[in-house]
Amino acid sequence: MKSLNKNIFSLFIFTLFAFGIQSVSAQTTAKGDTTITMLVPGVCGMCKERIESTAMDVAGVKKAEWNIQTDTLVLVGSSKMTKEKVGAALAKAGYRSDVCASDEKAYNKLPGCCQYDSGLKKH
């Protein structure tokens, strides 16, 4: 009987510990961060660097990850970050998005390998 009580007590403590760890994880990941997904065309590694660094310069952006295969930019940040602000910054850098057209002068200043509307294949 003593062994059974000890096992039940151990199980109870383990369950409390497990739920405690789970709630701490939920608080860590739920800091009020927002995730935004945008379409931004590009063709190369230089595009990736430029798109991500431009997005990171926008207030509130904590993480920017652009996928060359899907032209998808995933952003994580605070409530200060908006799709419109990021889109406007990308437009000034020469990249269009699903919210803003690119600035023509900025697009023309992109290196030739980054001019995504020129018919280049992704590389």
Residue pairs with C-beta under 8 A, 6 or more apart in sequence:
32 78
32 79
33 62
33 76
33 77
33 78
34 76
34 77
34 78
34 79
34 81
35 74
35 75
35 76
36 74
36 75
36 77
36 81
36 82
36 83
36 86
37 72
37 73
37 74
37 75
38 72
38 73
38 75
38 83
38 86
38 87
38 97
38 98
38 99
39 71
39 72
39 73
39 97
39 98
40 51
40 66
40 71
40 72
40 73
40 90
40 95
40 96
40 97
40 98
41 71
41 95
41 96
41 116
41 117
42 48
42 50
42 51
42 66
42 68
42 71
42 95
42 114
42 116
43 68
43 113
43 114
43 115
43 116
43 120
43 121
43 122
43 123
44 68
44 113
44 114
44 122
44 123
45 68
46 111
46 113
46 114
47 66
47 68
47 95
47 114
47 116
48 66
48 68
50 93
50 95
50 110
50 114
51 64
51 66
51 73
51 90
51 93
51 95
52 64
52 65
52 66
52 73
53 64
54 89
54 90
54 92
54 93
54 95
55 61
55 64
55 66
55 73
55 75
55 86
55 89
55 90
56 64
57 89
58 81
58 85
58 86
58 89
59 80
59 81
59 85
60 77
60 78
60 79
60 80
60 81
60 82
60 85
61 75
61 76
61 77
61 81
61 86
62 76
62 77
62 78
63 74
63 75
63 76
63 77
64 73
64 74
64 75
65 73
65 74
66 72
66 73
66 74
67 73
67 74
68 122
69 122
73 86
73 97
75 81
75 86
83 99
84 99
84 100
86 97
87 97
87 98
87 99
87 100
88 100
90 96
90 97
90 100
90 102
91 97
91 100
91 101
91 102
91 103
91 106
92 103
92 106
93 106
94 102
94 103
94 106
94 107
94 108
94 109
94 110
94 114
95 102
95 107
95 116
96 102
96 107
107 115
107 117
108 115
112 118
113 120
113 123
